[in-house]
């Protein structure tokens, strides 16, 4: 049986880069007055990169990174299917933490090379 170590390392490197960019996004959000609640919230439905509080709102943040725009802008990767998945995970978080009456929104932090763009209310329920 052949084992391709490069494939494994590539997956590890992508995850490592993803974690670094999520931290970069968190620092950016904190500098703009957000309070980070948690990173990589997971349940059986899926995952949300960052959950934060912005004033009275709970904000579910998807972080997307690209080193270049060759394959499209980072935010374009948050397609309809991804949005539906994030909304479902967020609803579970809201229900399980009894935050039903708290306003919520969905943001995207797009990082292209080292340029950060924060898209508030990127999509909704």
C-alpha angles and dihedrals in degrees: 000000000000119000118200106211092181091063091052093047091048091055090048092049092050091051091047091050089047092053091048091051092047089054089048090052091048092053089049092050093047090051086055094053102268122138113217112226099179146338126229098004106194137187134158090282098055146280141293117205099215134005113195142164121239108186103301097346132091108224124203108203128198113197118207125183134189127173089212139003091245092113096031138284116310094242091056088071089069093084129171093274092051091047092053090049093050091048091052092050090046092051089053090050091049093049096043092050095043093240096136094129095047117101113243138189141179121238133179124212107204118196118190108184096313100330112109123206121184114205110195118203089010090166138349149202 
